[in-house]
Amino acid sequence: MGMDIVIVGAGLGGLTVAAALLHSGHRVRVFEQSRRLGEVGAGIQMSANAMKVLDSLGLRPALEPLSVRPKAFEFRRYDTGEMLHRLPLGDLHEQRHGAPYLQMHRADLHDALQRLVRALDPRAITLGARATAIDEGVDDVTVHFDGLPSVHASLVVGADGIKSVVRRHILGDDLPVFTGQVAWRCTVPTARIPHALRTDLVSTIWCGPHNHAVTYYLRGGELLNFVGCVERPWEEESWAARRPWSELDTDYRGWHPMVRAVIEHADSDQCYRWALNNRAPSMRWSSSRVTLLGDAVHATLPYMAQGAAMAIEDAAVLARALALPGPLDARLARYEIHRAPRTARVVRESTEMGELYHIGDAQTMRQAFVDRDIARSRNEWLYPYDPLRVEIG
Ligand SMILES: Cc1cc2nc3c(=O)[nH]c(=O)nc-3n(C[C@H](O)[C@H](O)[C@H](O)COP(=O)(O)OP(=O)(O)OC[C@H]3O[C@@H](n4cnc5c(N)ncnc54)[C@H](O)[C@@H]3O)c2cc1C
């Protein structure tokens, strides 16, 4: 028999778990603080481990035509463009791991997910509902909102991102920590970039001293996504903070002509920069009737492009754990015991990637890439994981 489940947050994680739980026959209500649903104007990469879940929800046909299937990850020197390491993707990724590696616009993925949730239950999503507190009883749990009536449920899932209110209920006031790194983001129509400078259809990580940039294509190659990650003393965390183009220009002076071309052709009033925060991974995710998912519990530096992928994996595994027999707290324990080590590894390795990408000195960097062998490592443990079939205890 299905449960009454409340999900706090309609980001990529909250919507995926809503769809997975509705598919499993639960009654699901999603409460989102924003008055409008949407995602920022930036790209997102989805590897096979996450695409398997999106495929199982029936979203692949909608997403694939809007995506790019990159041929590889290429790690290059920030100035000369020298190739440091290559991780083949394309058809090989799908043959090896059972689903494609796709790059898409965040808004397209978010839109596909919210349409799916609304198709499964047109009344599932409530907007303008900011959760403020949780009261957990023996038989049910109550979520309180700012200016709206409280709601009761059998289970609450906190998918409310890095500043999670639901997390505070379970783990207390452990605030996220500034990592010392900030991220620039902008998108540029590919047509503006001179043909001779365009990279192949790959995701390029340009590695420099205390700084790296990522360029990849979106929407069938029409758009170029730029993310630039720079070490800085301190900054306010906000996805919506526009910054002067001149500061972006200064951060990437002397970089490779392809990076320069992206920056020079960016709309000068559309350059965003925000602080990257994270936390030490927690092994505890749940209380008796409340659990966490996505950035609420394992916010990470984005340097393996796996934050949302982990939220999507969480969604599939939580839906499977809830289908197991036994008391609810035991099923939640299965979920967190299974998920915590893998997500902690992503958080740890993403931090290590930041150190690797920012080494600076050319010879040390070359050797570090050889030693690390990213292609072997990710193909061994990261991408083969199947959230729909993996043994969950
Ligand atoms: C530069 C950058 C690049 C990235 N690239 C990738 C990538 O290529 N691939 C990848 O897999 N990941 C990537 N990530 C990570 C990814 O963006 C996040 O991990 C993912 O968006 C987290 O999703 P979420 O649903 O857990 O949280 P969020 O997206 O933060 O969603 C939380 C939702 O909860 C709502 N909310 C918050 N508080 C409340 C409340 N009190 N009441 C009600 N609603 C509330 C918010 O409004 C929001 O809608 C990247 C991140 C960055 C910064």
The ligand as an ORCA input file, in Angstrom:
! r2SCAN-3c Opt
* xyz 0 1
  C      28.851     25.014    -11.613
  C      28.092     23.769    -11.330
  C      28.037     22.809    -12.312
  C      27.391     21.600    -12.058
  N      27.366     20.655    -13.040
  C      26.794     19.468    -12.780
  C      26.784     18.452    -13.786
  O      27.256     18.656    -14.906
  N      26.201     17.255    -13.483
  C      25.636     17.010    -12.262
  O      25.142     15.905    -12.041
  N      25.627     17.968    -11.293
  C      26.183     19.175    -11.524
  N      26.164     20.141    -10.571
  C      25.520     19.873     -9.279
  C      24.001     20.072     -9.335
  O      23.693     21.348     -9.847
  C      23.374     19.932     -7.956
  O      23.945     18.850     -7.279
  C      21.880     19.685     -8.094
  O      21.262     20.764     -8.757
  C      21.252     19.488     -6.709
  O      19.874     19.246     -6.865
  P      18.936     19.219     -5.604
  O      17.567     18.970     -6.144
  O      19.481     18.317     -4.559
  O      19.029     20.689     -4.974
  P      18.645     22.091     -5.601
  O      18.830     22.117     -7.060
  O      19.330     23.112     -4.777
  O      17.070     22.194     -5.356
  C      16.540     22.460     -4.081
  C      15.125     23.020     -4.268
  O      14.542     23.170     -2.976
  C      13.924     24.437     -2.884
  N      13.922     24.792     -1.466
  C      14.979     25.127     -0.694
  N      14.603     25.364      0.556
  C      13.260     25.177      0.590
  C      12.280     25.269      1.620
  N      12.608     25.618      2.869
  N      10.973     24.999      1.336
  C      10.617     24.646      0.053
  N      11.516     24.564     -0.965
  C      12.804     24.810     -0.687
  C      14.799     25.332     -3.744
  O      14.111     26.486     -4.149
  C      15.122     24.400     -4.904
  O      14.133     24.445     -5.918
  C      26.788     21.370    -10.797
  C      26.812     22.357     -9.819
  C      27.464     23.545    -10.068
  C      27.512     24.572     -8.993
*
